[in-house]
Structure formats: C-alpha cells, structure tokens
Amino acid sequence: MHFFYSNSDGDATDTQILNEFCFINDFGFEEYKDIRQKPLSLHYNKGIEICFVTKGRYNWVVGEKSYLLFPGDGFITCPWEKHGSPRKVVDLGEIYWIVIRPELFLKNGKFKLGGWSKLDRPSNNLIGKVLAENRKHSLLKAQFLKPLFAELQNELTHKDFGYYQRVCNLVEELLIKTVRLLQNRENRMIKNQQWFLNFENRLKKDISKKWTLEEMSRESGIGITTFTQLVKEHSGYTPANFLIFLRLEKAKELLTQTTKKLTEIALECGFYSSQHFSSTFSKWIGITPNGYRKSRRQG
C-alpha cells in the first residue's frame, strides 16, 4: 500500500482528495524498500506533523536532538521545528504521517484549530500549551496512532455517508490522544524527579553507610533494574558511581569548610580508609584531597 495526499506538494499521488479539508496539509503512508533511498533533508512543515513507524527503524533529528524510532513509535513536531533525516535520506521501512494545519499556532502556545473543530477554547489552549512546551518529540509505544491513521485513510478514500465529520473527529482524536500521551509522560517525569530528589536526600542523610545496590533499591521501593535505569536517567551515573559522586561532594565540603583530618573525612563520607578516600578522590577530581584543600584556601 502507498498513498500520499497533499494540498501543496506536486509529487502527491492525489492533490484533489484533501481539497475540502483545509486543516490537513499532507497525509500519507509509504513503504520505503528501494535501495535507492528517497532524499529527505531537514525541513519545516506548514503545520503539526505526527508520524508513526510500522516497520523498520528510523533515525530522526529535530533541531539538535536525535531520535531512533522503532515500530510502534512515532514523533511530533511543531511548524517552527526543523526536522528530518540526519543522513538526508529516508530509512528503509514503513511510516504513516499527517500534517495538521491549525488556523492559529504560535510559539507562545496560542492555538486555534479552526471552525471545523468542535473542541472548545480551553481544549484548544491546552493543546497549544502542551505542544509548544514539548521538548521530547518521540512518541514511544504509541500504537493508538495506527488504527486512527488507517481509519482516516479509509474515510478519505471511500467518502461514505458522514465522512467529513468522521475525518474531523479522527483528526481531533489524533491530537487529543497525542496530547494525553505527552501529558502522562510529563507527569511521570515530574513524579520521577521527585522520587530522585527523595532518594538523593536519603543517601546524603546517611552518606557514611556502606550501601549496597540491593539496599538502595529496597530503600527506594522499586526493583533493581528500574531503579538502576532511573538513577542513570536523572544523574548520568550508575547507582554505585552516583553514591561515590555524593560522597566526594561531601568530602569537598569538609575539606573546604573544616580542619578535619583525612581519616575523619574518609570515614564520615563512607570510605573504607584514608587511602581508599585519597585514591578515589584523586581519580575522580584529578587532584589529591590535600591538594584540593590547599588550592581552595589559597583561592
């Protein structure tokens, strides 16, 4: 199957089918299997683009951010966001896409779908706010998109009784479900950030404890695999290395603000001995503890 409907692209397989739908700029499904891959440079769209991958894997760039999409994933971009293939060709696979053209959409989130939509002003405001503030363009595990795309293509092709209203409803549903996914993701991020702050504070409160991975995970109330992923996501470190980082931060504070001996600082920060502390400090910070203390006092 292959189709490309467009109100503006002369390469479309049908440039008439969208004539009565001014709010859909482009809509298509393409199976890219030719080794002579289709050129696709970075570009802007005249609307909100939503894509869904059904087969293959796609490398994608939005601004300075890179994404790798697999079957079941999608992505979304706003009109002012430059995006496309980093290799300037479309990867092999299958993909749906649609470009929805609101009557108004500004970078500050001001948004209006248009007279065709039944969504009220608060709903329009929410859609504009969520999309304008979105900074992560991938839509992971967005399988809900596929049946909506398929049904949309069916309505546009057959134009059975009530097709116009059905198309309007389907486009609204695409936006509503996408915004819900983005909201849920944002809520999870906020929840995870709070969890991480609580976890960090728990370690700081008992920094001298000889924590094990199992103990940290149990203290956090989640499984080891998820725990490890969350710590790496929020800190950039494995749990063990994040613990070392916190211990060294506390050690730097004590070196700067107190006259305690290295052995005292080592034990207070959870190191086995002054030797263990000195070697770890030198490896991570690039200077000995005494050297760090002297440099800070001189500064």
matplotlib code that plots the C-alpha trace (Angstrom):
import matplotlib.pyplot as plt

x = [0.0, 1.2, -0.6, 0.3, -2.4, -1.4, -2.7, 0.7, 3.1, 3.0, 4.6, 1.5, -0.4, -3.6, -3.7, -7.5, -8.7, -7.9, -9.5, -12.4, -10.1, -8.1, -6.8, -4.9, -1.9, -0.4, -1.4, 0.3, 1.7, 4.9, 6.8, 10.5, 12.2, 14.1, 17.9, 17.9, 16.6, 14.3, 16.1, 14.8, 16.7, 15.9, 12.7, 9.8, 6.1, 3.1, 1.5, 1.8, 3.4, 2.6, 4.3, 4.0, 6.5, 5.0, 8.2, 11.9, 13.9, 14.2, 17.0, 15.4, 16.6, 14.6, 16.7, 19.8, 18.1, 18.5, 16.0, 15.9, 12.3, 11.2, 7.9, 5.1, 6.9, 6.0, 7.1, 5.5, 6.8, 5.5, 5.6, 8.7, 10.7, 13.2, 13.4, 14.2, 16.8, 20.3, 21.6, 19.2, 17.5, 14.5, 15.4, 14.0, 10.7, 7.1, 5.7, 2.4, 2.4, 0.0, 0.5, -2.4, -2.7, -4.4, -5.9, -3.5, -0.5, 2.2, 5.4, 3.9, 1.2, -1.6, -3.7, -6.9, -7.8, -10.4, -14.2, -14.2, -13.4, -15.8, -13.2, -13.8, -11.4, -9.9, -9.2, -7.5, -5.5, -4.3, -3.3, -1.3, 0.4, 1.3, 2.7, 4.5, 6.3, 7.1, 10.8, 10.9, 9.5, 9.4, 6.1, 7.3, 4.8, 2.1, 0.3, -3.0, -1.9, -2.0, -5.8, -6.5, -4.3, -5.9, -9.4, -8.6, -7.3, -10.4, -12.8, -10.8, -10.7, -14.3, -16.1, -19.1, -22.0, -20.8, -17.2, -16.5, -17.5, -15.6, -12.4, -12.8, -13.4, -10.4, -8.0, -9.2, -8.7, -5.2, -4.4, -6.3, -4.6, -1.1, -1.5, -2.7, 0.5, 2.7, 0.9, 1.2, 4.9, 5.4, 3.6, 5.8, 8.9, 7.8, 7.0, 10.3, 12.2, 10.6, 11.5, 15.1, 15.3, 14.0, 16.5, 19.4, 18.4, 18.2, 21.8, 23.1, 21.4, 23.3, 26.3, 28.7, 26.6, 28.1, 25.2, 24.8, 22.8, 20.2, 19.8, 19.5, 16.9, 14.9, 15.1, 13.6, 10.8, 11.4, 13.1, 16.9, 16.5, 14.0, 16.0, 19.2, 17.6, 16.0, 19.2, 21.2, 18.4, 18.5, 22.1, 24.1, 25.7, 25.2, 23.9, 27.3, 29.0, 26.3, 27.0, 30.7, 29.8, 27.8, 30.5, 33.1, 30.9, 30.5, 34.3, 35.0, 32.7, 34.5, 37.9, 37.0, 35.0, 36.6, 40.1, 39.2, 41.9, 41.6, 40.9, 37.9, 36.6, 37.1, 35.0, 32.4, 31.9, 31.7, 35.1, 36.9, 40.1, 42.1, 44.0, 40.8, 39.5, 42.6, 42.9, 39.2, 39.4, 42.5, 41.0, 37.7, 38.7, 42.2, 44.0, 44.7, 42.5, 45.3, 46.0, 42.3, 42.2, 45.3, 44.0, 40.7, 42.3, 44.6, 41.7]
y = [0.0, 3.5, 6.9, 10.5, 13.1, 16.8, 20.3, 21.7, 19.0, 18.4, 14.9, 13.7, 10.7, 12.7, 16.5, 16.8, 14.5, 17.0, 20.0, 20.1, 19.6, 22.8, 21.6, 18.7, 19.8, 16.3, 12.7, 9.6, 6.1, 5.0, 1.8, 2.6, -0.5, 0.7, 0.6, 3.9, 5.7, 8.7, 12.1, 13.9, 16.8, 18.8, 20.8, 22.6, 21.8, 24.0, 22.6, 19.9, 16.7, 13.4, 10.3, 6.6, 3.8, 0.4, -1.3, -0.6, 1.8, 5.5, 7.9, 11.3, 14.7, 17.6, 20.7, 19.5, 16.4, 12.9, 10.1, 6.4, 5.2, 1.6, 0.0, 1.3, 4.6, 8.0, 11.6, 15.0, 18.4, 22.0, 24.2, 26.1, 23.0, 21.9, 18.1, 15.2, 12.5, 13.2, 11.3, 13.2, 10.1, 8.2, 5.0, 1.7, 0.7, 1.8, 5.0, 7.0, 10.7, 13.6, 17.4, 19.1, 22.8, 24.8, 28.1, 29.6, 28.2, 30.4, 29.6, 31.0, 28.3, 30.5, 28.0, 27.5, 24.5, 26.3, 26.3, 22.7, 21.5, 21.1, 21.4, 24.4, 27.2, 25.6, 22.4, 24.5, 26.4, 23.1, 21.6, 24.7, 24.8, 21.1, 21.1, 24.4, 23.3, 19.8, 19.2, 15.5, 14.8, 11.0, 9.2, 5.8, 2.9, 5.0, 2.1, 4.0, 6.0, 3.1, 2.4, 6.1, 6.6, 3.5, 4.7, 8.2, 6.8, 4.6, 7.6, 9.8, 7.1, 5.8, 9.0, 7.1, 8.9, 11.2, 11.0, 14.7, 14.7, 11.4, 12.9, 15.9, 13.6, 11.4, 14.4, 15.7, 12.2, 12.1, 15.4, 14.5, 11.1, 12.5, 15.4, 12.9, 10.8, 13.9, 15.0, 11.5, 11.5, 14.9, 13.8, 10.7, 12.8, 15.1, 12.1, 10.5, 13.8, 14.0, 10.3, 11.0, 14.0, 11.9, 9.2, 11.6, 13.2, 9.7, 8.9, 12.3, 11.8, 8.6, 9.0, 7.0, 3.9, 1.0, 1.0, -2.0, -1.9, -4.1, -1.9, 1.3, -0.4, -1.7, 1.6, 3.2, 0.6, -0.4, -3.3, -3.2, -2.9, 0.0, 1.6, 1.5, 3.0, 5.8, 6.7, 6.7, 8.8, 11.5, 11.6, 10.2, 7.7, 4.1, 3.9, 2.9, 5.8, 8.3, 7.3, 7.9, 11.3, 12.3, 11.1, 13.2, 16.2, 15.9, 15.4, 18.5, 20.4, 19.1, 19.7, 23.3, 24.2, 22.2, 21.3, 17.6, 15.1, 12.9, 9.8, 11.5, 12.8, 9.4, 7.6, 10.4, 10.2, 6.4, 5.4, 2.4, 4.2, 7.4, 5.6, 4.5, 8.0, 9.6, 7.3, 7.7, 11.5, 11.7, 9.5, 11.4, 15.0, 14.9, 16.2, 14.8, 15.8, 17.8, 19.5, 20.3, 21.7, 23.9, 25.2, 26.2, 28.0, 29.9, 30.9]
z = [0.0, -0.8, -0.8, -0.4, -0.3, -0.3, -0.6, -1.5, -2.8, -6.5, -6.0, -4.2, -5.7, -5.3, -5.0, -5.0, -2.2, 0.5, -1.2, 1.3, 4.3, 4.6, 8.0, 6.6, 4.6, 3.9, 4.7, 3.6, 4.1, 2.4, 2.3, 1.7, 0.4, -2.6, -2.0, -3.9, -0.8, -1.1, -0.4, 2.7, 4.0, 7.1, 6.6, 8.2, 7.8, 7.4, 10.5, 13.2, 11.9, 13.5, 12.2, 13.1, 12.3, 11.3, 10.1, 10.2, 12.3, 11.6, 12.6, 13.0, 14.0, 15.5, 15.9, 17.8, 19.2, 17.7, 17.9, 17.0, 16.3, 16.1, 15.0, 17.3, 17.9, 16.5, 16.7, 16.6, 15.5, 15.5, 12.4, 13.6, 14.4, 11.7, 11.4, 9.1, 8.4, 9.6, 6.5, 4.2, 3.0, 4.4, 6.2, 4.8, 6.4, 6.6, 8.0, 8.3, 8.5, 8.7, 8.7, 10.6, 9.9, 12.7, 12.0, 14.5, 16.3, 17.8, 19.7, 22.9, 22.7, 21.4, 19.4, 17.5, 15.3, 13.3, 12.7, 11.6, 15.1, 17.9, 20.6, 23.0, 23.8, 26.9, 24.9, 22.2, 24.8, 26.4, 23.1, 22.1, 25.5, 25.6, 22.1, 22.3, 25.6, 24.4, 24.3, 23.6, 20.2, 20.2, 20.9, 22.3, 22.2, 20.5, 18.9, 19.3, 16.2, 13.7, 13.7, 13.6, 10.6, 8.9, 9.6, 8.4, 5.1, 4.7, 5.2, 2.8, 0.1, 0.2, 1.3, 2.7, 4.4, 7.1, 6.0, 6.5, 10.2, 10.7, 9.3, 11.6, 14.5, 13.7, 13.4, 16.7, 18.2, 16.9, 18.6, 21.8, 22.3, 21.4, 23.9, 26.6, 25.9, 26.3, 29.5, 31.0, 30.1, 31.7, 34.8, 35.1, 34.6, 37.5, 39.7, 38.9, 39.5, 43.0, 43.6, 42.6, 44.9, 47.8, 47.0, 46.8, 50.1, 51.7, 50.6, 51.8, 55.2, 55.7, 53.4, 55.7, 55.4, 53.4, 50.9, 48.5, 45.3, 46.8, 49.9, 47.8, 45.6, 48.5, 50.3, 47.1, 46.9, 43.3, 41.5, 40.8, 37.0, 37.1, 40.0, 38.0, 34.9, 36.9, 38.6, 35.3, 33.7, 36.4, 37.3, 34.4, 36.8, 37.8, 41.4, 42.7, 40.9, 42.0, 45.6, 45.0, 43.5, 46.5, 48.9, 47.1, 47.1, 50.8, 51.2, 49.2, 51.5, 54.6, 53.1, 52.4, 55.5, 58.3, 59.5, 60.0, 59.2, 56.1, 58.1, 59.8, 56.5, 54.8, 57.5, 57.6, 53.9, 53.8, 52.5, 54.0, 54.8, 54.2, 51.5, 49.7, 50.0, 48.6, 45.7, 44.8, 45.2, 43.0, 40.3, 40.1, 40.9, 39.4, 42.5, 46.0, 48.9, 50.5, 47.2, 46.8, 50.4, 49.8, 46.4, 47.9, 50.9, 48.6, 46.4]

ax = plt.figure().add_subplot(projection="3d")
ax.plot(x, y, z, "-o")
ax.set_aspect("equal")
plt.show()
